[in-house]
């Protein structure tokens, strides 16, 4: 999403509401949405992008990401580093479109929707969506009417949403809501979620003693990045809950 997107171009969507949108090389604004933006990357985004590029996750972070930890913020934020071409372009955008399209970040897949997820006091998880009608975008006069569910399925968002929601247990942890500022060890574990190659080596070399047992779904963490990411998320959640 463009950082200058005004509130009047954002409107809530109900689950049964439909919208029209399609993006393709035939429209004049094609790839404009891939420029002049602050794109936050989740651990799962980095997992998919690094595998697509054949890079270790830590190497991807070094080459394609900017990590910022502002004073007062809970955990560091990881942003995709844009190209200094006068348009702050995504490093993966080309004249013919996205060069990493099959593994593009979740925010790119979700657009022109914005998704927010939250957990209520009873432990139930909820989501809300908004439609981002950027004035420059011609895609809103293209394609067929569709609802949120159809769009999410078409953009293969199920795993992206599921993994980002697992991270909610950390980002919305009760201790953090009560004002706890993560200790250096907790910040280090959080960054391990982005550098799975380093995290795996530490585990396999015996340099980390996990305080939790590995579950059946996580037992293949030595070769399965998704299992390793889930293990790391659960580990950090446990550490935050120790006090």
C-alpha positions as a LaTeX table, in Angstrom:
\begin{tabular}{lrrr}
\hline
Residue & $x$ (\AA) & $y$ (\AA) & $z$ (\AA) \\
\hline
Unk1 & 0.00 & 0.00 & 0.00 \\
Unk2 & 1.25 & 3.49 & $-0.81$ \\
Unk3 & 2.21 & 5.46 & 2.31 \\
Unk4 & 0.14 & 8.47 & 1.14 \\
Unk5 & $-3.10$ & 6.50 & 0.82 \\
Unk6 & $-5.80$ & 8.76 & 2.29 \\
Unk7 & $-8.53$ & 7.45 & 4.64 \\
Unk8 & $-11.29$ & 8.24 & 2.14 \\
Unk9 & $-9.82$ & 5.57 & $-0.12$ \\
Unk10 & $-10.12$ & 2.90 & 2.58 \\
Unk11 & $-13.49$ & 1.34 & 3.35 \\
Unk12 & $-14.48$ & $-1.69$ & 5.43 \\
Unk13 & $-15.74$ & $-4.80$ & 3.65 \\
Unk14 & $-18.21$ & $-7.29$ & 5.06 \\
Unk15 & $-17.62$ & $-11.01$ & 4.29 \\
Unk16 & $-20.52$ & $-11.18$ & 1.83 \\
Unk17 & $-19.78$ & $-7.88$ & 0.10 \\
Unk18 & $-18.36$ & $-8.01$ & $-3.42$ \\
Unk19 & $-15.82$ & $-5.88$ & $-5.23$ \\
Unk20 & $-14.43$ & $-5.74$ & $-8.75$ \\
Unk21 & $-10.70$ & $-5.92$ & $-9.34$ \\
Unk22 & $-8.15$ & $-7.41$ & $-11.71$ \\
Unk23 & $-4.52$ & $-6.52$ & $-12.40$ \\
Unk24 & $-2.77$ & $-7.41$ & $-15.66$ \\
Unk25 & $-0.15$ & $-6.01$ & $-18.07$ \\
Unk26 & $-2.83$ & $-4.45$ & $-20.23$ \\
Unk27 & $-3.74$ & $-1.70$ & $-17.78$ \\
Unk28 & $-1.86$ & 1.61 & $-17.71$ \\
Unk29 & $-0.94$ & 1.45 & $-14.02$ \\
Unk30 & 0.55 & $-2.06$ & $-14.17$ \\
Unk31 & 3.34 & $-2.41$ & $-11.51$ \\
Unk32 & 2.74 & 1.12 & $-10.12$ \\
Unk33 & 1.65 & $-0.49$ & $-6.85$ \\
Unk34 & 5.11 & $-2.10$ & $-6.65$ \\
Unk35 & 6.76 & 1.29 & $-6.12$ \\
Unk36 & 6.88 & 3.97 & $-3.43$ \\
Unk37 & 5.73 & 1.73 & $-0.62$ \\
Unk38 & 6.81 & 0.48 & 2.78 \\
Unk39 & 6.40 & $-3.28$ & 2.60 \\
Unk40 & 6.68 & $-5.07$ & 5.93 \\
Unk41 & 7.82 & $-8.70$ & 5.65 \\
Unk42 & 6.65 & $-11.44$ & 7.98 \\
Unk43 & 8.79 & $-14.48$ & 8.84 \\
Unk44 & 6.70 & $-16.58$ & 6.44 \\
Unk45 & 7.24 & $-14.02$ & 3.66 \\
Unk46 & 11.00 & $-14.34$ & 4.14 \\
Unk47 & 10.75 & $-18.14$ & 4.20 \\
Unk48 & 8.97 & $-18.20$ & 0.84 \\
Unk49 & 11.06 & $-15.50$ & $-0.85$ \\
Unk50 & 14.41 & $-16.94$ & 0.25 \\
Unk51 & 13.46 & $-20.41$ & $-0.99$ \\
Unk52 & 12.29 & $-18.96$ & $-4.31$ \\
Unk53 & 15.63 & $-17.20$ & $-4.77$ \\
Unk54 & 17.68 & $-20.17$ & $-3.59$ \\
Unk55 & 19.12 & $-18.16$ & $-0.70$ \\
Unk56 & 19.55 & $-18.91$ & 2.97 \\
Unk57 & 17.10 & $-16.80$ & 4.97 \\
Unk58 & 19.94 & $-14.88$ & 6.64 \\
Unk59 & 21.44 & $-14.10$ & 3.21 \\
Unk60 & 18.06 & $-12.85$ & 1.99 \\
Unk61 & 17.84 & $-10.50$ & 4.96 \\
Unk62 & 21.32 & $-9.16$ & 4.24 \\
Unk63 & 20.62 & $-8.57$ & 0.56 \\
Unk64 & 16.97 & $-7.60$ & 0.36 \\
Unk65 & 15.75 & $-6.38$ & 3.73 \\
Unk66 & 16.04 & $-3.47$ & 6.13 \\
Unk67 & 15.61 & $-4.22$ & 9.83 \\
Unk68 & 14.46 & $-1.35$ & 12.02 \\
Unk69 & 13.89 & $-1.37$ & 15.77 \\
Unk70 & 12.53 & 1.99 & 16.74 \\
Unk71 & 12.63 & 3.14 & 20.34 \\
Unk72 & 9.44 & 2.13 & 22.09 \\
Unk73 & 8.50 & $-0.53$ & 19.53 \\
Unk74 & 8.04 & $-4.06$ & 20.81 \\
Unk75 & 10.03 & $-6.06$ & 18.26 \\
Unk76 & 12.11 & $-5.09$ & 15.21 \\
Unk77 & 10.31 & $-4.64$ & 11.92 \\
Unk78 & 11.63 & $-6.14$ & 8.70 \\
Unk79 & 11.00 & $-4.19$ & 5.49 \\
Unk80 & 11.72 & $-5.12$ & 1.90 \\
Unk81 & 14.60 & $-2.90$ & 0.75 \\
Unk82 & 13.50 & $-0.85$ & $-2.24$ \\
Unk83 & 15.72 & 0.03 & $-5.19$ \\
Unk84 & 17.10 & 3.57 & $-5.27$ \\
Unk85 & 15.80 & 4.35 & $-8.77$ \\
Unk86 & 13.88 & 7.53 & $-7.97$ \\
Unk87 & 10.66 & 5.56 & $-7.62$ \\
Unk88 & 11.54 & 3.35 & $-4.63$ \\
Unk89 & 10.77 & 0.26 & $-6.71$ \\
Unk90 & 10.51 & $-3.27$ & $-5.40$ \\
Unk91 & 13.73 & $-5.16$ & $-6.26$ \\
Unk92 & 11.64 & $-7.90$ & $-7.87$ \\
Unk93 & 9.45 & $-5.82$ & $-10.17$ \\
Unk94 & 10.15 & $-5.96$ & $-13.90$ \\
Unk95 & 8.51 & $-4.51$ & $-16.99$ \\
Unk96 & 6.54 & $-7.74$ & $-17.35$ \\
Unk97 & 5.51 & $-7.97$ & $-13.70$ \\
Unk98 & 6.72 & $-9.63$ & $-10.52$ \\
Unk99 & 9.74 & $-11.91$ & $-10.90$ \\
Unk100 & 8.91 & $-13.76$ & $-7.64$ \\
Unk101 & 5.15 & $-13.90$ & $-8.24$ \\
Unk102 & 4.66 & $-17.49$ & $-7.08$ \\
Unk103 & 6.17 & $-16.61$ & $-3.70$ \\
Unk104 & 5.30 & $-12.91$ & $-3.42$ \\
Unk105 & 4.63 & $-11.54$ & 0.09 \\
Unk106 & 1.26 & $-11.88$ & 1.74 \\
Unk107 & 0.56 & $-8.14$ & 1.59 \\
Unk108 & 1.02 & $-8.23$ & $-2.20$ \\
Unk109 & $-1.31$ & $-11.19$ & $-2.49$ \\
Unk110 & $-3.96$ & $-9.55$ & $-0.33$ \\
Unk111 & $-4.01$ & $-6.24$ & $-2.25$ \\
Unk112 & $-6.37$ & $-4.49$ & $-2.98$ \\
Unk113 & $-7.65$ & $-5.74$ & 0.33 \\
Unk114 & $-6.13$ & $-4.99$ & 3.70 \\
Unk115 & $-6.54$ & $-7.60$ & 6.42 \\
Unk116 & $-6.46$ & $-7.19$ & 10.17 \\
Unk117 & $-6.64$ & $-10.04$ & 12.65 \\
Unk118 & $-7.14$ & $-9.95$ & 16.39 \\
Unk119 & $-7.92$ & $-12.21$ & 19.33 \\
Unk120 & $-10.68$ & $-11.37$ & 21.79 \\
Unk121 & $-10.57$ & $-11.95$ & 25.54 \\
Unk122 & $-12.35$ & $-15.31$ & 25.13 \\
Unk123 & $-9.47$ & $-16.56$ & 22.97 \\
Unk124 & $-11.37$ & $-16.48$ & 19.68 \\
Unk125 & $-9.58$ & $-15.13$ & 16.63 \\
Unk126 & $-11.30$ & $-12.70$ & 14.29 \\
Unk127 & $-10.43$ & $-10.92$ & 11.07 \\
Unk128 & $-11.57$ & $-7.78$ & 9.31 \\
Unk129 & $-10.97$ & $-6.50$ & 5.80 \\
Unk130 & $-10.86$ & $-3.14$ & 4.07 \\
Unk131 & $-10.80$ & $-2.28$ & 0.37 \\
Unk132 & $-7.91$ & $-0.01$ & $-0.66$ \\
Unk133 & $-9.21$ & 2.00 & $-3.62$ \\
Unk134 & $-6.05$ & 3.85 & $-4.60$ \\
Unk135 & $-6.93$ & 6.66 & $-7.05$ \\
Unk136 & $-4.22$ & 5.76 & $-9.56$ \\
Unk137 & $-5.30$ & 2.11 & $-9.80$ \\
Unk138 & $-7.26$ & 1.13 & $-12.91$ \\
Unk139 & $-7.81$ & $-2.44$ & $-11.71$ \\
Unk140 & $-11.14$ & $-1.59$ & $-10.08$ \\
Unk141 & $-12.78$ & $-1.35$ & $-13.50$ \\
Unk142 & $-11.40$ & $-4.75$ & $-14.54$ \\
Unk143 & $-12.47$ & $-8.34$ & $-13.89$ \\
Unk144 & $-15.58$ & $-9.86$ & $-12.32$ \\
Unk145 & $-17.31$ & $-9.15$ & $-9.04$ \\
Unk146 & $-15.96$ & $-11.34$ & $-6.23$ \\
Unk147 & $-16.07$ & $-11.59$ & $-2.46$ \\
Unk148 & $-13.29$ & $-11.80$ & 0.12 \\
Unk149 & $-13.31$ & $-15.59$ & 0.27 \\
Unk150 & $-13.03$ & $-15.95$ & $-3.51$ \\
Unk151 & $-10.17$ & $-13.46$ & $-3.66$ \\
Unk152 & $-8.24$ & $-15.14$ & $-0.83$ \\
Unk153 & $-8.59$ & $-18.54$ & $-2.48$ \\
Unk154 & $-7.54$ & $-17.19$ & $-5.87$ \\
Unk155 & $-4.45$ & $-15.56$ & $-4.34$ \\
Unk156 & $-3.51$ & $-18.72$ & $-2.38$ \\
Unk157 & $-3.57$ & $-16.87$ & 0.94 \\
Unk158 & $-4.56$ & $-19.69$ & 3.29 \\
Unk159 & $-1.07$ & $-20.57$ & 4.56 \\
Unk160 & 0.06 & $-16.93$ & 4.62 \\
Unk161 & $-2.90$ & $-15.96$ & 6.80 \\
Unk162 & $-2.53$ & $-19.02$ & 9.01 \\
Unk163 & 1.17 & $-18.39$ & 9.69 \\
Unk164 & 0.69 & $-14.67$ & 10.26 \\
Unk165 & $-2.12$ & $-15.47$ & 12.70 \\
Unk166 & 0.16 & $-17.87$ & 14.60 \\
Unk167 & 2.48 & $-14.91$ & 15.06 \\
Unk168 & $-0.40$ & $-12.98$ & 16.65 \\
Unk169 & 0.06 & $-15.00$ & 19.83 \\
Unk170 & 3.42 & $-13.25$ & 20.18 \\
Unk171 & 2.62 & $-9.76$ & 18.89 \\
Unk172 & $-0.59$ & $-9.61$ & 20.97 \\
Unk173 & 0.81 & $-11.45$ & 23.97 \\
Unk174 & $-0.82$ & $-10.31$ & 27.25 \\
Unk175 & 2.56 & $-9.35$ & 28.76 \\
Unk176 & 3.32 & $-7.08$ & 25.82 \\
Unk177 & $-0.13$ & $-5.50$ & 26.09 \\
Unk178 & 0.65 & $-4.84$ & 29.76 \\
Unk179 & 3.71 & $-2.85$ & 28.75 \\
Unk180 & 6.49 & $-5.44$ & 28.90 \\
Unk181 & 9.45 & $-4.50$ & 26.72 \\
Unk182 & 11.06 & $-7.65$ & 25.34 \\
Unk183 & 14.42 & $-8.55$ & 26.80 \\
Unk184 & 17.43 & $-8.98$ & 24.45 \\
Unk185 & 16.97 & $-12.79$ & 24.50 \\
Unk186 & 13.33 & $-12.45$ & 23.45 \\
Unk187 & 14.25 & $-10.06$ & 20.63 \\
Unk188 & 16.96 & $-12.52$ & 19.52 \\
Unk189 & 14.44 & $-15.36$ & 19.39 \\
Unk190 & 12.06 & $-13.17$ & 17.39 \\
Unk191 & 14.76 & $-12.53$ & 14.79 \\
Unk192 & 15.48 & $-16.28$ & 14.68 \\
Unk193 & 12.05 & $-16.58$ & 13.04 \\
Unk194 & 13.46 & $-14.60$ & 10.10 \\
Unk195 & 16.82 & $-16.39$ & 9.93 \\
Unk196 & 15.73 & $-20.01$ & 10.00 \\
Unk197 & 19.04 & $-21.29$ & 8.65 \\
Unk198 & 20.88 & $-19.89$ & 11.67 \\
Unk199 & 18.15 & $-21.05$ & 14.05 \\
Unk200 & 18.30 & $-24.60$ & 12.64 \\
Unk201 & 22.09 & $-24.78$ & 12.95 \\
Unk202 & 21.95 & $-23.62$ & 16.57 \\
Unk203 & 19.39 & $-26.31$ & 17.34 \\
Unk204 & 21.16 & $-29.13$ & 15.51 \\
Unk205 & 24.54 & $-28.18$ & 17.00 \\
Unk206 & 23.07 & $-28.29$ & 20.49 \\
Unk207 & 23.66 & $-24.59$ & 21.15 \\
Unk208 & 20.01 & $-24.05$ & 22.09 \\
Unk209 & 18.25 & $-25.97$ & 24.83 \\
Unk210 & 14.56 & $-25.66$ & 24.06 \\
Unk211 & 12.33 & $-25.46$ & 27.14 \\
Unk212 & 9.48 & $-27.09$ & 25.18 \\
Unk213 & 9.02 & $-30.51$ & 23.65 \\
Unk214 & 8.92 & $-30.85$ & 19.88 \\
Unk215 & 5.44 & $-31.87$ & 18.71 \\
Unk216 & 4.64 & $-34.41$ & 16.00 \\
Unk217 & 3.90 & $-31.61$ & 13.51 \\
Unk218 & 7.30 & $-30.04$ & 14.26 \\
Unk219 & 9.48 & $-33.16$ & 14.33 \\
Unk220 & 10.78 & $-32.61$ & 10.78 \\
Unk221 & 12.22 & $-29.19$ & 11.66 \\
Unk222 & 15.69 & $-30.33$ & 10.55 \\
Unk223 & 14.52 & $-30.30$ & 6.91 \\
Unk224 & 11.14 & $-28.54$ & 6.95 \\
Unk225 & 11.28 & $-24.73$ & 7.24 \\
Unk226 & 7.58 & $-24.43$ & 8.01 \\
Unk227 & 7.86 & $-26.88$ & 10.90 \\
Unk228 & 10.90 & $-24.97$ & 12.17 \\
Unk229 & 9.07 & $-21.63$ & 11.97 \\
Unk230 & 6.12 & $-23.04$ & 13.93 \\
Unk231 & 8.53 & $-24.41$ & 16.54 \\
Unk232 & 10.21 & $-21.01$ & 16.85 \\
Unk233 & 6.90 & $-19.19$ & 17.26 \\
Unk234 & 5.79 & $-21.59$ & 19.97 \\
Unk235 & 9.17 & $-21.28$ & 21.72 \\
Unk236 & 8.99 & $-17.49$ & 21.88 \\
Unk237 & 5.38 & $-17.63$ & 23.07 \\
Unk238 & 6.52 & $-19.97$ & 25.86 \\
Unk239 & 9.39 & $-17.68$ & 26.84 \\
Unk240 & 7.06 & $-14.66$ & 27.00 \\
Unk241 & 4.66 & $-16.65$ & 29.18 \\
Unk242 & 7.31 & $-17.83$ & 31.67 \\
Unk243 & 6.96 & $-14.79$ & 33.93 \\
\hline
\end{tabular}
